[in-house]
Amino acid sequence: MSNKIGMVSLGCPKNQIDAEIMLSLLQEGGFEITADENEADAVIVNTCGFIADAKQEAIDNILELAELKKQGKLKAIIVTGCLAQRYRDEILTELPEVDAVVGIGDNKDICDIVSKTLGGCTYSLFSNQEDLDLDGDRILTSPNYTAYLRIADGCDNKCTYCAIPMIRGRFRSRKIENVIAEAKNLAENGVKELILIAQDTTRYGKDLYGEYKLPELLDNLQEIEGLKWIRILYTYPDKITDELISSIKRNDKVLHYLDIPMQHASDSVLKRMNRKGDSALLKSVVEKLRKEIPDITIRTTFIVGFPGETEKDFEILAEFVKNTKFNRMGSFAYSQEENTPAAEFDDQIDEDVKQRRLEVIMAEQSLVNDDLAESFIGKTFETIVEGYDKMNKCYFGRTKMDAPDIDGKVFFMSEKEHKAGEILPLKIYDRIDYDLLGEEI
């Protein structure tokens, strides 16, 4: 009888892809994959280590599994991912319930690692993080109609608050032919929505080909039969070129949706963050996108409470949010991450000040969201069906304006039977907070 292996994957979609590749390797290696941790012989916790909340979530999951281990069925806990990469020594010391701590460069050896831990070994394994293989078969953990497609990993931008370059290594693009081959395979297996991800998608190809290749990649993905929607996340404002905008416009499968993390709008804060470009650049990018693609949905994120952020700096950010009226916006309080330059900056902001500023900026965006949602009433949007809510007896899905897990949903009733992944037009007749209520045409 083969051993049963469970997987808990935390954090971002890039981490999710690492987990999916490991699951495929385990299945090929003769292990049985289980979604029930209670019946697993070993569980892999693929961790995020980006900010304090993510680290705490990983620790909480490990401690919950430790209770299962005490009961006798679970034999091994293996910690992989960004937290493992970042805190290799501390994990084994402070969490003795863990049997193995594995750096991301060693994911390819997961079968051997699992076998050894089930045999009673306790150890850590860390190769260069850039040894992480970005290609490989995957067992999708997302719904079968949507999938993330990683086009690069690592980062060279060196924002002063960010530990990603230290954890994931330098920026590395995948070969364009490998990306296209994977996209074709996903489409052949029923994927309709493809979501492009990297630490910086707009930089794609620069390291391999000497020029930005995202526009060319979009042109190629457009030709893949079966794909309906192509969504782009994690774009950097200084690399949103005229060529990229033109590619989005000419390829009708590429959604008019861009995720552009801007982080701040005060020039002095942007400079301390080591962000490329200033507030004038941010404004010009938004203006150009809205001029060239009038129905564009722009999602962004901001950090409040960065070291040295004055009340004036925060007022500039709040005013920018109020005036720009982003279609989608998230914000979080600055997390002081050890071994990053910003962690050593003077003028660290008190937690209560960070939280107050966070509440203020999200309240400002809430007013924008209300106005936007009201403007959708009476309009028709293509919607991808995600499932059926038995309690409320209605279907739910997402419009082109909404990425999975981070944006809103549309709820609708129907006498017809609809399958997940089906795309149909819905006319919006009302809203509930961030979500919309629609009806079939």
QUIVEN-V36808 format. One record per residue. N is the residue number from 1. OMEGA is omega in degrees with one decimal (NA if undefined). Layout:
N/OMEGA
N/OMEGA
//
This chain:
1/-178.2
2/177.3
3/179.0
4/-176.8
5/175.8
6/179.5
7/170.8
8/-179.1
9/-175.2
10/173.4
11/-166.7
12/177.7
13/178.1
14/175.9
15/178.9
16/179.0
17/174.7
18/-179.5
19/-178.2
20/177.0
21/177.6
22/178.3
23/178.3
24/178.5
25/179.8
26/178.8
27/177.3
28/-179.0
29/175.2
30/177.1
31/175.8
32/-179.3
33/177.2
34/175.9
35/-178.0
36/-178.4
37/-178.2
38/-179.7
39/-177.0
40/172.0
41/176.5
42/177.0
43/175.1
44/174.6
45/-179.1
46/-162.8
47/168.4
48/179.0
49/-170.9
50/-179.8
51/-172.6
52/-178.4
53/180.0
54/178.3
55/180.0
56/177.9
57/179.1
58/-179.8
59/179.0
60/178.7
61/179.3
62/-179.0
63/175.8
64/177.8
65/178.4
66/177.1
67/176.2
68/-178.5
69/178.6
70/-178.2
71/170.1
72/-178.1
73/-179.2
74/-175.5
75/-173.2
76/172.8
77/-177.9
78/-178.2
79/178.0
80/173.6
81/-169.2
82/178.3
83/177.8
84/-179.7
85/-172.3
86/-174.2
87/-172.1
88/-175.3
89/-175.8
90/-175.2
91/-179.3
92/-179.2
93/-172.5
94/177.9
95/-175.1
96/177.2
97/-178.3
98/-177.9
99/179.3
100/173.7
101/-168.6
102/176.3
103/-175.1
104/177.9
105/-177.7
106/178.3
107/-177.9
108/-177.8
109/-171.6
110/179.7
111/179.6
112/-179.6
113/179.7
114/-179.3
115/-177.9
116/179.8
117/176.8
118/176.8
119/175.2
120/-179.8
121/171.6
122/-176.5
123/174.7
124/-176.4
125/-177.0
126/169.9
127/175.6
128/-178.6
129/179.2
130/171.9
131/178.3
132/179.1
133/-177.5
134/177.5
135/177.3
136/177.6
137/-178.7
138/165.2
139/-174.1
140/174.7
141/173.5
142/175.2
143/-170.4
144/-179.2
145/-179.5
146/-179.7
147/172.0
148/177.6
149/179.7
150/-179.0
151/178.4
152/176.6
153/-179.3
154/-176.6
155/177.2
156/-171.7
157/172.7
158/170.7
159/-168.5
160/-178.8
161/-162.9
162/178.9
163/-174.1
164/178.6
165/179.2
166/-177.0
167/-170.2
168/178.0
169/-176.9
170/179.8
171/-179.3
172/177.3
173/169.4
174/175.9
175/-174.3
176/-179.8
177/178.0
178/178.3
179/-178.9
180/179.3
181/178.6
182/179.2
183/177.7
184/179.6
185/178.5
186/179.9
187/179.0
188/179.7
189/170.8
190/179.3
191/179.0
192/-179.9
193/-179.6
194/-176.9
195/-175.9
196/-178.1
197/172.8
198/171.9
199/179.1
200/-175.8
201/-177.4
202/178.9
203/-173.0
204/174.5
205/-175.6
206/-177.4
207/-178.1
208/-169.3
209/178.3
210/178.3
211/179.1
212/-174.0
213/-179.6
214/177.8
215/178.8
216/178.7
217/179.0
218/177.9
219/-179.8
220/-180.0
221/178.7
222/-174.5
223/-175.6
224/-179.2
225/178.5
226/176.7
227/178.7
228/-177.3
229/172.7
230/-175.1
231/-176.5
232/176.2
233/171.1
234/175.6
235/178.7
236/-172.8
237/-177.1
238/-178.8
239/175.8
240/-171.9
241/174.8
242/179.7
243/178.4
244/179.1
245/178.8
246/179.8
247/177.6
248/-178.1
249/-172.8
250/-178.5
251/-171.0
252/175.4
253/179.4
254/-175.4
255/176.7
256/-176.5
257/176.4
258/173.4
259/-175.0
260/178.5
261/-175.9
262/172.6
263/176.2
264/178.7
265/175.3
266/-177.9
267/-177.7
268/178.3
269/178.1
270/179.4
271/179.4
272/176.2
273/-174.2
274/175.5
275/178.9
276/180.0
277/-178.8
278/-177.3
279/178.5
280/177.1
281/-179.6
282/179.7
283/-177.2
284/178.4
285/179.0
286/-179.1
287/-179.0
288/179.5
289/-178.0
290/175.9
291/-176.2
292/-178.3
293/-171.3
294/-178.6
295/-178.5
296/170.6
297/-179.5
298/174.6
299/176.6
300/173.7
301/178.6
302/174.3
303/174.3
304/177.9
305/175.7
306/-178.1
307/179.0
308/178.6
309/-179.6
310/175.2
311/177.9
312/177.2
313/-178.5
314/178.0
315/177.5
316/178.9
317/-179.1
318/179.0
319/177.7
320/178.3
321/-179.1
322/-174.5
323/-175.2
324/178.3
325/178.1
326/179.0
327/178.6
328/179.3
329/172.4
330/178.5
331/175.8
332/179.6
333/179.1
334/177.2
335/-176.9
336/-173.8
337/-176.9
338/179.8
339/169.3
340/-178.2
341/-175.6
342/179.6
343/-178.8
344/-179.4
345/171.0
346/175.1
347/170.7
348/-174.9
349/177.6
350/-177.5
351/-178.8
352/176.8
353/177.6
354/-177.1
355/177.2
356/-179.8
357/177.6
358/179.3
359/-179.4
360/-175.6
361/178.2
362/174.7
363/177.4
364/179.6
365/179.5
366/177.3
367/177.1
368/-179.7
369/179.5
370/-179.3
371/-179.5
372/-179.2
373/177.6
374/-177.9
375/-179.7
376/-176.7
377/-177.7
378/-179.7
379/-179.1
380/-178.8
381/170.5
382/-174.3
383/175.9
384/-177.2
385/179.9
386/-179.2
387/-178.4
388/178.8
389/-175.3
390/-178.1
391/-178.3
392/177.1
393/177.7
394/174.9
395/173.6
396/-179.7
397/-178.5
398/172.9
399/175.0
400/-177.6
401/-170.3
402/174.1
403/-179.4
404/172.6
405/-175.9
406/-177.6
407/-173.2
408/-179.4
409/172.2
410/176.9
411/179.8
412/176.6
413/-179.7
414/173.6
415/178.1
416/174.7
417/-178.9
418/178.7
419/175.0
420/-178.0
421/177.1
422/179.1
423/-177.6
424/179.5
425/176.2
426/175.9
427/-176.2
428/179.6
429/178.9
430/179.2
431/171.5
432/-175.9
433/-177.1
434/-173.2
435/-177.0
436/174.3
437/-176.0
438/175.8
439/179.1
440/176.5
441/NA
//
